[in-house]
């Protein structure tokens, strides 16, 4: 495919989430999102400090209201009414971001920053335990991933150009 001479490249959309501790977890951090064009993958990277060793579930939740801390943020963001799954399966909640390793610092996900299903203004939550990715016998696995309570959360908001 050839680019048109003089055609404008889409401007990347960038967002950030500043993570505050849940309760007395001492977990804080920052997560950066970049989406180059509508429908393209969103690059996600960040630094999260204070996590205990091991895997931790990472999700986008429906509410962005942190006035009551990290405990009342609604369910995983699921605008297409799909089941809970891992972050590489197309049949999953839009908010299912899989697991992060305490030492990991980057991943790539399909997280829309543009359009009707944008995650902007919603919360990002780091959980206490690993997400079972919809593979356990836990009766609500298709909803939550059985990842335990939040240890940190923050809102995703647009970074001005």
LUMVEXBA-246383 format. One line per field, with one value per residue (C-alpha): residue number from 1; residue in three letters; x, y, z. Coordinates in nm, 2 decimals. Example, Ala and Ser with C-alpha at 12.3 -4.5 7.8 and 13.67 -1.06 7.14 Angstrom:
2
doro <- c(1;2)
gugu <- c(ALA;SER)
xx <- c(1.23;1.37)
yy <- c(-0.45;-0.11)
zz <- c(0.78;0.71)
***
This chain:
161
doro <- c(1;2;3;4;5;6;7;8;9;10;11;12;13;14;15;16;17;18;19;20;21;22;23;24;25;26;27;28;29;30;31;32;33;34;35;36;37;38;39;40;41;42;43;44;45;46;47;48;49;50;51;52;53;54;55;56;57;58;59;60;61;62;63;64;65;66;67;68;69;70;71;72;73;74;75;76;77;78;79;80;81;82;83;84;85;86;87;88;89;90;91;92;93;94;95;96;97;98;99;100;101;102;103;104;105;106;107;108;109;110;111;112;113;114;115;116;117;118;119;120;121;122;123;124;125;126;127;128;129;130;131;132;133;134;135;136;137;138;139;140;141;142;143;144;145;146;147;148;149;150;151;152;153;154;155;156;157;158;159;160;161)
gugu <- c(UNK;UNK;UNK;UNK;UNK;UNK;UNK;UNK;UNK;UNK;UNK;UNK;UNK;UNK;UNK;UNK;UNK;UNK;UNK;UNK;UNK;UNK;UNK;UNK;UNK;UNK;UNK;UNK;UNK;UNK;UNK;UNK;UNK;UNK;UNK;UNK;UNK;UNK;UNK;UNK;UNK;UNK;UNK;UNK;UNK;UNK;UNK;UNK;UNK;UNK;UNK;UNK;UNK;UNK;UNK;UNK;UNK;UNK;UNK;UNK;UNK;UNK;UNK;UNK;UNK;UNK;UNK;UNK;UNK;UNK;UNK;UNK;UNK;UNK;UNK;UNK;UNK;UNK;UNK;UNK;UNK;UNK;UNK;UNK;UNK;UNK;UNK;UNK;UNK;UNK;UNK;UNK;UNK;UNK;UNK;UNK;UNK;UNK;UNK;UNK;UNK;UNK;UNK;UNK;UNK;UNK;UNK;UNK;UNK;UNK;UNK;UNK;UNK;UNK;UNK;UNK;UNK;UNK;UNK;UNK;UNK;UNK;UNK;UNK;UNK;UNK;UNK;UNK;UNK;UNK;UNK;UNK;UNK;UNK;UNK;UNK;UNK;UNK;UNK;UNK;UNK;UNK;UNK;UNK;UNK;UNK;UNK;UNK;UNK;UNK;UNK;UNK;UNK;UNK;UNK;UNK;UNK;UNK;UNK;UNK;UNK)
xx <- c(0.00;0.14;0.09;-0.07;0.17;0.07;-0.18;-0.19;-0.09;-0.33;-0.21;-0.15;-0.38;-0.20;-0.34;-0.21;-0.33;-0.17;-0.22;-0.30;-0.27;-0.58;-0.61;-0.26;-0.11;0.18;0.13;0.15;0.25;0.18;0.05;0.09;-0.13;-0.06;-0.29;-0.16;-0.49;-0.85;-0.88;-0.50;-0.35;-0.28;0.07;0.07;0.37;0.43;0.60;0.42;0.60;0.53;0.38;0.45;0.64;0.43;0.15;-0.12;-0.44;-0.47;-0.81;-1.00;-1.32;-1.64;-1.63;-1.38;-1.51;-1.23;-1.41;-1.45;-1.10;-1.05;-1.33;-1.63;-1.53;-1.78;-1.72;-1.46;-1.53;-1.73;-1.91;-1.95;-2.10;-1.83;-1.70;-1.39;-1.07;-0.70;-0.58;-0.49;-0.83;-1.06;-1.36;-1.30;-1.40;-1.24;-1.11;-0.93;-0.56;-0.43;-0.16;0.15;0.46;0.59;0.91;0.75;0.73;0.54;0.27;0.07;-0.32;-0.62;-0.75;-0.94;-0.85;-1.08;-1.44;-1.75;-1.57;-1.28;-1.14;-1.07;-1.23;-1.25;-1.04;-0.74;-0.71;-0.41;-0.53;-0.37;-0.36;-0.32;-0.61;-0.73;-0.80;-1.13;-0.98;-1.07;-1.37;-1.46;-1.83;-1.78;-1.46;-1.63;-1.69;-1.40;-1.10;-1.09;-0.79;-0.87;-0.91;-0.75;-0.40;-0.39;-0.61;-0.63;-0.82;-0.72;-0.72;-0.61;-0.27;-0.29;-0.09)
yy <- c(0.00;0.34;0.65;0.95;1.24;1.51;1.29;1.37;1.09;1.03;1.20;0.95;0.96;0.93;0.87;0.82;0.67;0.77;0.47;0.54;0.28;0.09;0.08;0.05;-0.16;0.09;0.01;0.31;0.38;0.52;0.36;0.51;0.43;0.52;0.45;0.56;0.53;0.43;0.05;0.00;-0.17;0.04;0.03;0.01;0.05;0.18;0.15;0.00;0.01;-0.19;-0.51;-0.83;-1.09;-1.28;-1.22;-0.96;-0.91;-0.59;-0.46;-0.16;-0.11;0.07;0.35;0.63;0.77;0.73;0.93;0.60;0.47;0.16;-0.06;0.08;0.09;-0.14;-0.45;-0.50;-0.27;-0.49;-0.28;-0.58;-0.81;-1.08;-1.33;-1.29;-1.42;-1.34;-1.03;-1.21;-1.37;-1.16;-1.30;-1.11;-0.80;-0.49;-0.44;-0.77;-0.69;-1.02;-1.04;-0.84;-0.98;-0.75;-0.70;-0.65;-0.31;-0.33;-0.50;-0.44;-0.46;-0.36;-0.08;0.19;0.55;0.67;0.62;0.50;0.23;0.44;0.36;0.73;0.83;0.48;0.33;0.09;-0.15;-0.36;-0.66;-0.85;-1.19;-1.34;-1.33;-1.69;-1.58;-1.75;-2.10;-2.19;-2.36;-2.04;-1.99;-1.62;-1.67;-1.53;-1.20;-1.12;-1.35;-1.42;-1.18;-1.06;-0.71;-0.40;-0.30;0.02;0.21;0.52;0.70;0.70;1.05;1.21;1.37;1.71;1.75)
zz <- c(0.00;-0.09;0.12;-0.04;-0.07;0.17;0.35;0.72;0.96;1.25;1.56;1.84;2.14;2.48;2.82;3.17;3.49;3.82;4.06;4.43;4.70;4.81;5.19;5.33;5.04;4.98;4.60;4.37;4.02;3.68;3.36;3.01;2.71;2.35;2.05;1.71;1.51;1.57;1.58;1.63;1.93;2.24;2.38;2.76;2.99;3.33;3.67;3.97;4.30;4.62;4.47;4.64;4.42;4.17;3.93;3.98;3.78;3.59;3.47;3.35;3.56;3.46;3.71;3.73;4.06;4.32;4.59;4.79;4.71;4.50;4.64;4.45;4.09;3.93;3.72;3.45;3.15;2.91;2.64;2.41;2.68;2.64;2.90;3.11;2.94;2.90;2.72;2.40;2.33;2.12;2.31;2.63;2.84;2.70;3.05;3.08;3.07;3.20;3.46;3.53;3.70;3.98;3.79;3.44;3.29;2.96;2.75;2.44;2.44;2.23;2.45;2.27;2.36;2.08;1.99;2.17;2.37;2.49;2.83;2.91;3.24;3.37;3.64;3.61;3.90;4.01;4.21;4.50;4.32;3.98;3.74;3.66;3.30;3.30;3.35;3.71;3.86;4.04;3.96;3.87;3.66;3.35;3.54;3.77;3.72;4.09;4.13;4.48;4.61;4.47;4.58;4.37;4.13;3.92;3.65;3.29;3.14;2.82;2.80;2.63;2.30)
***
